[in-house]
Amino acid sequence: MRRAWPLLLLLALLCGAAPAGALPLPEDELKAAFLYKFGGYIDWPPGTFPRPDSAIVIGVAGNPTLADALQRLIRGRRIAERPLRLLRLDPHDDLSDIHILFIGENDEFSALLKRSAELPILTVTDQEAFDLGPYATISFVREDNRLRFDVALDEARRRGMRINARLLALARHIRGRPT
């Protein structure tokens, strides 16, 4: 429990405690940090991971700069004793091994989001509106020159995932009710 507080403080700082007018890090590095931290606050449904030491796989589509930042960030790190692995995705790649899927603003990759619909994948997008649309679980948004995020709790539940209340407390908006 003690280790969670520094992580929550980091997320709170990333969510808006930076001085007005400037993000504390380049945006893609902030998004990479969020993606890494999100994984620690998700409970995937039973059977999602074949073994207790299976990697959490983060797939990134449509943003190679973010993928580079995330690769540097996760090197040698773990979440809940699970190693982390990054996959750079093309529009027609298989999603069966992905646990966190980031899709940038590139429309070419929107089909990936739709194909993820029946899988226990935490889907994160770069849409700038709270209308996350179908299939998106978390959406990055810029508000007052700060990077924030919205959560579609109903979509997470539909996929069999639970999002920890500590992460929900940092969200700008939540669609769906906590249970």
Buried (B, 14 or more C-beta within 10 A) or exposed (E): EEEEEEBBEEBEEBBBEBEEEEBBBEBBBBBBBBBBBBBBBBEBEEEBBEEEEBBBBBBBBBBEBBBBBBBEBBEEEBBEEBBBBBBBBEBEBEBEBBBBBBBBEEEEBBEBBEBBBEBBBBBBBBBEEBEBBEBBBBBBBEEEEBBBBBBBBBBBBBBBBBBBEBBBEBBBEBBBEEE
